[in-house]
Amino acid sequence: MEAESITSLSPLIEQADQWGEVLLLLPLLVALEVVLSADNAVALAAISRRLKDPLRQGQALNLGLVLALVFRLVLIVLAQWVIDSWPLQLAAALYLFWLAGTGLLAKSQGADDSSESEGASGGETAHGSGESLRSVVITLGVTDLAFSLDSVAAAVAVSDRLWLVMAGGAFGVVALRVTAGLFVRWLAIFPRLEKAGYLAVALVGLRLMLRLINADLVPPEWVLLLSVAALFAWGFSLRVEEGNPEGPATLTPGPERP
């Protein structure tokens, strides 16, 4: 006799199946969030560095990602509408293009300014030090919202259990906070990393735009992941010593030592 044929055991079997799905899918959803959020993390780190005080940078990341968590949960609840809403996806793609363009321009302008002024602090961009905590927090939340359109669509495709996808999104935001905190420090050490991150942001925006134009034009997920990985490898390929990022004598190849 099969266990499934015993009526009294059916609820237990169904419950075991549910917990088995949780144990299998929750780590997968978290890993998916982390992998797809690598470029998101470096963008958030670069935005938080507009606040020159490290303490305020941490506060901005904490508050910004609380706001991002609220946005993500709303997106998950409205997932089907979000996937089918081309105006929202168009706005997200244009925002990511704008973010990448202004970030790369500011990075280039910041390098020019630092070369002209001996007193310029290395690693700072043309973003003014007068940025308010509130404006940075809102920018962090909106930026994660634009990125979340891609990751939420991928997560919903993995599981149709709403609470499970929401739990994965929540864990993903916690992981994003940790990785963004790491990138805040790494951006001061690896001068190419911020540019690599903004180029990755542009790739995500391009992917969203291609999806709107013609879904058949969207490259496979692994192509995007490999492209982002190549950009990050380039970003980590040049290292400077903290405190003297402009001195050529301090440049050393290779990733940061643990």
KEZA-791274 format. One record per residue (C-alpha): residue number from 1; residue in three letters; y, x, z. Coordinates in steps of 0.1 Angstrom, whole numbers, padded with zeros to 4 digits. Example, Ala and Ser with C-alpha at 12.3 -4.5 7.8 and 13.67 -1.06 7.14 Angstrom:
BEGIN
<marvex i="1" aa="ALA" y="-0045" x="0123" z="0078"/>
<marvex i="2" aa="SER" y="-0011" x="0137" z="0071"/>
//
This chain:
BEGIN
<marvex i="1" aa="MET" y="0000" x="0000" z="0000"/>
<marvex i="2" aa="GLU" y="0034" x="0013" z="-0009"/>
<marvex i="3" aa="ALA" y="0060" x="0015" z="0018"/>
<marvex i="4" aa="GLU" y="0085" x="-0003" z="-0004"/>
<marvex i="5" aa="SER" y="0063" x="-0034" z="-0003"/>
<marvex i="6" aa="ILE" y="0066" x="-0038" z="0035"/>
<marvex i="7" aa="THR" y="0095" x="-0061" z="0041"/>
<marvex i="8" aa="SER" y="0103" x="-0048" z="0076"/>
<marvex i="9" aa="LEU" y="0106" x="-0012" z="0063"/>
<marvex i="10" aa="SER" y="0129" x="-0020" z="0033"/>
<marvex i="11" aa="PRO" y="0162" x="-0017" z="0052"/>
<marvex i="12" aa="LEU" y="0151" x="0017" z="0066"/>
<marvex i="13" aa="ILE" y="0141" x="0029" z="0032"/>
<marvex i="14" aa="GLU" y="0174" x="0018" z="0017"/>
<marvex i="15" aa="GLN" y="0193" x="0034" z="0045"/>
<marvex i="16" aa="ALA" y="0173" x="0066" z="0040"/>
<marvex i="17" aa="ASP" y="0182" x="0065" z="0003"/>
<marvex i="18" aa="GLN" y="0219" x="0061" z="0012"/>
<marvex i="19" aa="TRP" y="0219" x="0090" z="0036"/>
<marvex i="20" aa="GLY" y="0200" x="0111" z="0010"/>
<marvex i="21" aa="GLU" y="0227" x="0103" z="-0015"/>
<marvex i="22" aa="VAL" y="0254" x="0113" z="0010"/>
<marvex i="23" aa="LEU" y="0237" x="0146" z="0018"/>
<marvex i="24" aa="LEU" y="0233" x="0154" z="-0019"/>
<marvex i="25" aa="LEU" y="0266" x="0140" z="-0034"/>
<marvex i="26" aa="LEU" y="0291" x="0148" z="-0006"/>
<marvex i="27" aa="PRO" y="0288" x="0186" z="-0010"/>
<marvex i="28" aa="LEU" y="0289" x="0182" z="-0047"/>
<marvex i="29" aa="LEU" y="0321" x="0161" z="-0046"/>
<marvex i="30" aa="VAL" y="0337" x="0187" z="-0022"/>
<marvex i="31" aa="ALA" y="0327" x="0216" z="-0045"/>
<marvex i="32" aa="LEU" y="0340" x="0197" z="-0075"/>
<marvex i="33" aa="GLU" y="0373" x="0192" z="-0057"/>
<marvex i="34" aa="VAL" y="0375" x="0228" z="-0047"/>
<marvex i="35" aa="VAL" y="0367" x="0242" z="-0082"/>
<marvex i="36" aa="LEU" y="0391" x="0218" z="-0100"/>
<marvex i="37" aa="SER" y="0418" x="0225" z="-0074"/>
<marvex i="38" aa="ALA" y="0420" x="0263" z="-0078"/>
<marvex i="39" aa="ASP" y="0450" x="0261" z="-0102"/>
<marvex i="40" aa="ASN" y="0464" x="0233" z="-0080"/>
<marvex i="41" aa="ALA" y="0463" x="0256" z="-0050"/>
<marvex i="42" aa="VAL" y="0482" x="0284" z="-0066"/>
<marvex i="43" aa="ALA" y="0508" x="0260" z="-0078"/>
<marvex i="44" aa="LEU" y="0512" x="0245" z="-0044"/>
<marvex i="45" aa="ALA" y="0515" x="0280" z="-0029"/>
<marvex i="46" aa="ALA" y="0542" x="0289" z="-0054"/>
<marvex i="47" aa="ILE" y="0561" x="0258" z="-0046"/>
<marvex i="48" aa="SER" y="0559" x="0263" z="-0008"/>
<marvex i="49" aa="ARG" y="0572" x="0299" z="-0012"/>
<marvex i="50" aa="ARG" y="0606" x="0284" z="-0022"/>
<marvex i="51" aa="LEU" y="0610" x="0282" z="0016"/>
<marvex i="52" aa="LYS" y="0615" x="0318" z="0026"/>
<marvex i="53" aa="ASP" y="0604" x="0313" z="0062"/>
<marvex i="54" aa="PRO" y="0566" x="0316" z="0065"/>
<marvex i="55" aa="LEU" y="0566" x="0290" z="0094"/>
<marvex i="56" aa="ARG" y="0584" x="0264" z="0072"/>
<marvex i="57" aa="GLN" y="0560" x="0273" z="0043"/>
<marvex i="58" aa="GLY" y="0531" x="0263" z="0066"/>
<marvex i="59" aa="GLN" y="0549" x="0231" z="0077"/>
<marvex i="60" aa="ALA" y="0556" x="0222" z="0041"/>
<marvex i="61" aa="LEU" y="0519" x="0227" z="0031"/>
<marvex i="62" aa="ASN" y="0507" x="0206" z="0061"/>
<marvex i="63" aa="LEU" y="0531" x="0177" z="0054"/>
<marvex i="64" aa="GLY" y="0528" x="0179" z="0017"/>
<marvex i="65" aa="LEU" y="0490" x="0177" z="0017"/>
<marvex i="66" aa="VAL" y="0491" x="0148" z="0042"/>
<marvex i="67" aa="LEU" y="0512" x="0130" z="0016"/>
<marvex i="68" aa="ALA" y="0488" x="0143" z="-0011"/>
<marvex i="69" aa="LEU" y="0458" x="0128" z="0008"/>
<marvex i="70" aa="VAL" y="0475" x="0094" z="0009"/>
<marvex i="71" aa="PHE" y="0481" x="0096" z="-0029"/>
<marvex i="72" aa="ARG" y="0445" x="0107" z="-0035"/>
<marvex i="73" aa="LEU" y="0431" x="0078" z="-0015"/>
<marvex i="74" aa="VAL" y="0453" x="0053" z="-0034"/>
<marvex i="75" aa="LEU" y="0442" x="0069" z="-0067"/>
<marvex i="76" aa="ILE" y="0405" x="0065" z="-0058"/>
<marvex i="77" aa="VAL" y="0410" x="0029" z="-0049"/>
<marvex i="78" aa="LEU" y="0428" x="0023" z="-0082"/>
<marvex i="79" aa="ALA" y="0405" x="0047" z="-0101"/>
<marvex i="80" aa="GLN" y="0396" x="0024" z="-0130"/>
<marvex i="81" aa="TRP" y="0433" x="0014" z="-0135"/>
<marvex i="82" aa="VAL" y="0444" x="0050" z="-0133"/>
<marvex i="83" aa="ILE" y="0418" x="0061" z="-0159"/>
<marvex i="84" aa="ASP" y="0429" x="0034" z="-0183"/>
<marvex i="85" aa="SER" y="0467" x="0037" z="-0176"/>
<marvex i="86" aa="TRP" y="0480" x="0059" z="-0204"/>
<marvex i="87" aa="PRO" y="0517" x="0058" z="-0192"/>
<marvex i="88" aa="LEU" y="0506" x="0073" z="-0158"/>
<marvex i="89" aa="GLN" y="0485" x="0100" z="-0175"/>
<marvex i="90" aa="LEU" y="0514" x="0108" z="-0200"/>
<marvex i="91" aa="ALA" y="0538" x="0111" z="-0170"/>
<marvex i="92" aa="ALA" y="0513" x="0134" z="-0152"/>
<marvex i="93" aa="ALA" y="0509" x="0156" z="-0184"/>
<marvex i="94" aa="LEU" y="0546" x="0159" z="-0190"/>
<marvex i="95" aa="TYR" y="0552" x="0167" z="-0153"/>
<marvex i="96" aa="LEU" y="0526" x="0195" z="-0154"/>
<marvex i="97" aa="PHE" y="0542" x="0209" z="-0186"/>
<marvex i="98" aa="TRP" y="0576" x="0208" z="-0169"/>
<marvex i="99" aa="LEU" y="0562" x="0224" z="-0137"/>
<marvex i="100" aa="ALA" y="0546" x="0252" z="-0157"/>
<marvex i="101" aa="GLY" y="0576" x="0258" z="-0179"/>
<marvex i="102" aa="THR" y="0601" x="0259" z="-0150"/>
<marvex i="103" aa="GLY" y="0578" x="0280" z="-0130"/>
<marvex i="104" aa="LEU" y="0573" x="0306" z="-0157"/>
<marvex i="105" aa="LEU" y="0610" x="0306" z="-0165"/>
<marvex i="106" aa="ALA" y="0619" x="0310" z="-0128"/>
<marvex i="107" aa="LYS" y="0594" x="0338" z="-0125"/>
<marvex i="108" aa="SER" y="0608" x="0356" z="-0155"/>
<marvex i="109" aa="GLN" y="0644" x="0351" z="-0143"/>
<marvex i="110" aa="GLY" y="0634" x="0363" z="-0108"/>
<marvex i="111" aa="ALA" y="0620" x="0395" z="-0123"/>
<marvex i="112" aa="ASP" y="0653" x="0400" z="-0142"/>
<marvex i="113" aa="ASP" y="0674" x="0394" z="-0111"/>
<marvex i="114" aa="SER" y="0653" x="0418" z="-0090"/>
<marvex i="115" aa="SER" y="0656" x="0445" z="-0116"/>
<marvex i="116" aa="GLU" y="0694" x="0441" z="-0115"/>
<marvex i="117" aa="SER" y="0698" x="0439" z="-0078"/>
<marvex i="118" aa="GLU" y="0684" x="0465" z="-0054"/>
<marvex i="119" aa="GLY" y="0687" x="0441" z="-0026"/>
<marvex i="120" aa="ALA" y="0665" x="0415" z="-0042"/>
<marvex i="121" aa="SER" y="0634" x="0407" z="-0023"/>
<marvex i="122" aa="GLY" y="0602" x="0412" z="-0043"/>
<marvex i="123" aa="GLY" y="0581" x="0382" z="-0052"/>
<marvex i="124" aa="GLU" y="0610" x="0357" z="-0050"/>
<marvex i="125" aa="THR" y="0618" x="0336" z="-0080"/>
<marvex i="126" aa="ALA" y="0650" x="0320" z="-0091"/>
<marvex i="127" aa="HIS" y="0644" x="0290" z="-0069"/>
<marvex i="128" aa="GLY" y="0672" x="0290" z="-0044"/>
<marvex i="129" aa="SER" y="0666" x="0297" z="-0007"/>
<marvex i="130" aa="GLY" y="0685" x="0265" z="0000"/>
<marvex i="131" aa="GLU" y="0655" x="0243" z="-0008"/>
<marvex i="132" aa="SER" y="0650" x="0217" z="0019"/>
<marvex i="133" aa="LEU" y="0618" x="0211" z="0037"/>
<marvex i="134" aa="ARG" y="0618" x="0174" z="0025"/>
<marvex i="135" aa="SER" y="0622" x="0182" z="-0011"/>
<marvex i="136" aa="VAL" y="0594" x="0208" z="-0011"/>
<marvex i="137" aa="VAL" y="0571" x="0184" z="0007"/>
<marvex i="138" aa="ILE" y="0578" x="0157" z="-0019"/>
<marvex i="139" aa="THR" y="0572" x="0182" z="-0047"/>
<marvex i="140" aa="LEU" y="0539" x="0193" z="-0032"/>
<marvex i="141" aa="GLY" y="0527" x="0157" z="-0029"/>
<marvex i="142" aa="VAL" y="0538" x="0147" z="-0065"/>
<marvex i="143" aa="THR" y="0522" x="0179" z="-0079"/>
<marvex i="144" aa="ASP" y="0489" x="0172" z="-0062"/>
<marvex i="145" aa="LEU" y="0491" x="0136" z="-0075"/>
<marvex i="146" aa="ALA" y="0494" x="0149" z="-0111"/>
<marvex i="147" aa="PHE" y="0464" x="0172" z="-0106"/>
<marvex i="148" aa="SER" y="0444" x="0145" z="-0089"/>
<marvex i="149" aa="LEU" y="0442" x="0124" z="-0121"/>
<marvex i="150" aa="ASP" y="0417" x="0148" z="-0135"/>
<marvex i="151" aa="SER" y="0397" x="0154" z="-0103"/>
<marvex i="152" aa="VAL" y="0395" x="0118" z="-0093"/>
<marvex i="153" aa="ALA" y="0382" x="0108" z="-0127"/>
<marvex i="154" aa="ALA" y="0355" x="0135" z="-0124"/>
<marvex i="155" aa="ALA" y="0346" x="0124" z="-0088"/>
<marvex i="156" aa="VAL" y="0343" x="0087" z="-0097"/>
<marvex i="157" aa="ALA" y="0320" x="0097" z="-0126"/>
<marvex i="158" aa="VAL" y="0297" x="0114" z="-0100"/>
<marvex i="159" aa="SER" y="0293" x="0084" z="-0077"/>
<marvex i="160" aa="ASP" y="0304" x="0048" z="-0077"/>
<marvex i="161" aa="ARG" y="0304" x="0046" z="-0038"/>
<marvex i="162" aa="LEU" y="0341" x="0043" z="-0030"/>
<marvex i="163" aa="TRP" y="0339" x="0056" z="0006"/>
<marvex i="164" aa="LEU" y="0318" x="0086" z="-0005"/>
<marvex i="165" aa="VAL" y="0344" x="0095" z="-0032"/>
<marvex i="166" aa="MET" y="0372" x="0091" z="-0006"/>
<marvex i="167" aa="ALA" y="0354" x="0113" z="0019"/>
<marvex i="168" aa="GLY" y="0350" x="0140" z="-0008"/>
<marvex i="169" aa="GLY" y="0387" x="0137" z="-0017"/>
<marvex i="170" aa="ALA" y="0396" x="0141" z="0020"/>
<marvex i="171" aa="PHE" y="0375" x="0172" z="0024"/>
<marvex i="172" aa="GLY" y="0389" x="0185" z="-0009"/>
<marvex i="173" aa="VAL" y="0424" x="0182" z="0005"/>
<marvex i="174" aa="VAL" y="0414" x="0202" z="0036"/>
<marvex i="175" aa="ALA" y="0399" x="0229" z="0014"/>
<marvex i="176" aa="LEU" y="0430" x="0228" z="-0007"/>
<marvex i="177" aa="ARG" y="0451" x="0235" z="0024"/>
<marvex i="178" aa="VAL" y="0430" x="0265" z="0032"/>
<marvex i="179" aa="THR" y="0431" x="0280" z="-0003"/>
<marvex i="180" aa="ALA" y="0468" x="0273" z="-0007"/>
<marvex i="181" aa="GLY" y="0475" x="0292" z="0025"/>
<marvex i="182" aa="LEU" y="0455" x="0321" z="0011"/>
<marvex i="183" aa="PHE" y="0474" x="0320" z="-0022"/>
<marvex i="184" aa="VAL" y="0507" x="0321" z="-0003"/>
<marvex i="185" aa="ARG" y="0498" x="0356" z="0009"/>
<marvex i="186" aa="TRP" y="0481" x="0367" z="-0024"/>
<marvex i="187" aa="LEU" y="0512" x="0358" z="-0044"/>
<marvex i="188" aa="ALA" y="0531" x="0385" z="-0026"/>
<marvex i="189" aa="ILE" y="0504" x="0411" z="-0034"/>
<marvex i="190" aa="PHE" y="0493" x="0402" z="-0069"/>
<marvex i="191" aa="PRO" y="0524" x="0400" z="-0092"/>
<marvex i="192" aa="ARG" y="0506" x="0384" z="-0121"/>
<marvex i="193" aa="LEU" y="0489" x="0357" z="-0101"/>
<marvex i="194" aa="GLU" y="0518" x="0332" z="-0101"/>
<marvex i="195" aa="LYS" y="0522" x="0335" z="-0138"/>
<marvex i="196" aa="ALA" y="0484" x="0330" z="-0142"/>
<marvex i="197" aa="GLY" y="0486" x="0299" z="-0120"/>
<marvex i="198" aa="TYR" y="0514" x="0283" z="-0140"/>
<marvex i="199" aa="LEU" y="0495" x="0290" z="-0173"/>
<marvex i="200" aa="ALA" y="0465" x="0272" z="-0158"/>
<marvex i="201" aa="VAL" y="0488" x="0243" z="-0149"/>
<marvex i="202" aa="ALA" y="0498" x="0241" z="-0185"/>
<marvex i="203" aa="LEU" y="0462" x="0240" z="-0195"/>
<marvex i="204" aa="VAL" y="0455" x="0210" z="-0173"/>
<marvex i="205" aa="GLY" y="0486" x="0193" z="-0187"/>
<marvex i="206" aa="LEU" y="0473" x="0200" z="-0222"/>
<marvex i="207" aa="ARG" y="0439" x="0186" z="-0214"/>
<marvex i="208" aa="LEU" y="0455" x="0153" z="-0201"/>
<marvex i="209" aa="MET" y="0476" x="0152" z="-0233"/>
<marvex i="210" aa="LEU" y="0446" x="0157" z="-0256"/>
<marvex i="211" aa="ARG" y="0428" x="0129" z="-0238"/>
<marvex i="212" aa="LEU" y="0456" x="0106" z="-0245"/>
<marvex i="213" aa="ILE" y="0459" x="0116" z="-0282"/>
<marvex i="214" aa="ASN" y="0422" x="0116" z="-0290"/>
<marvex i="215" aa="ALA" y="0394" x="0119" z="-0264"/>
<marvex i="216" aa="ASP" y="0372" x="0137" z="-0290"/>
<marvex i="217" aa="LEU" y="0397" x="0165" z="-0289"/>
<marvex i="218" aa="VAL" y="0392" x="0172" z="-0252"/>
<marvex i="219" aa="PRO" y="0372" x="0204" z="-0248"/>
<marvex i="220" aa="PRO" y="0342" x="0204" z="-0224"/>
<marvex i="221" aa="GLU" y="0349" x="0209" z="-0187"/>
<marvex i="222" aa="TRP" y="0332" x="0243" z="-0188"/>
<marvex i="223" aa="VAL" y="0358" x="0255" z="-0214"/>
<marvex i="224" aa="LEU" y="0386" x="0247" z="-0191"/>
<marvex i="225" aa="LEU" y="0369" x="0263" z="-0161"/>
<marvex i="226" aa="LEU" y="0362" x="0295" z="-0181"/>
<marvex i="227" aa="SER" y="0398" x="0296" z="-0193"/>
<marvex i="228" aa="VAL" y="0411" x="0291" z="-0158"/>
<marvex i="229" aa="ALA" y="0387" x="0318" z="-0144"/>
<marvex i="230" aa="ALA" y="0399" x="0342" z="-0171"/>
<marvex i="231" aa="LEU" y="0435" x="0336" z="-0162"/>
<marvex i="232" aa="PHE" y="0428" x="0342" z="-0125"/>
<marvex i="233" aa="ALA" y="0409" x="0373" z="-0133"/>
<marvex i="234" aa="TRP" y="0440" x="0386" z="-0151"/>
<marvex i="235" aa="GLY" y="0461" x="0374" z="-0122"/>
<marvex i="236" aa="PHE" y="0441" x="0394" z="-0097"/>
<marvex i="237" aa="SER" y="0439" x="0425" z="-0119"/>
<marvex i="238" aa="LEU" y="0472" x="0441" z="-0106"/>
<marvex i="239" aa="ARG" y="0480" x="0446" z="-0070"/>
<marvex i="240" aa="VAL" y="0510" x="0459" z="-0052"/>
<marvex i="241" aa="GLU" y="0515" x="0469" z="-0016"/>
<marvex i="242" aa="GLU" y="0533" x="0443" z="0005"/>
<marvex i="243" aa="GLY" y="0569" x="0452" z="0013"/>
<marvex i="244" aa="ASN" y="0575" x="0472" z="-0019"/>
<marvex i="245" aa="PRO" y="0563" x="0450" z="-0048"/>
<marvex i="246" aa="GLU" y="0586" x="0465" z="-0074"/>
<marvex i="247" aa="GLY" y="0576" x="0501" z="-0069"/>
<marvex i="248" aa="PRO" y="0554" x="0512" z="-0098"/>
<marvex i="249" aa="ALA" y="0538" x="0539" z="-0076"/>
<marvex i="250" aa="THR" y="0523" x="0512" z="-0055"/>
<marvex i="251" aa="LEU" y="0505" x="0494" z="-0083"/>
<marvex i="252" aa="THR" y="0467" x="0495" z="-0081"/>
<marvex i="253" aa="PRO" y="0442" x="0476" z="-0102"/>
<marvex i="254" aa="GLY" y="0415" x="0454" z="-0087"/>
<marvex i="255" aa="PRO" y="0413" x="0425" z="-0063"/>
<marvex i="256" aa="GLU" y="0425" x="0424" z="-0028"/>
<marvex i="257" aa="ARG" y="0403" x="0442" z="-0003"/>
<marvex i="258" aa="PRO" y="0388" x="0420" z="0024"/>
//
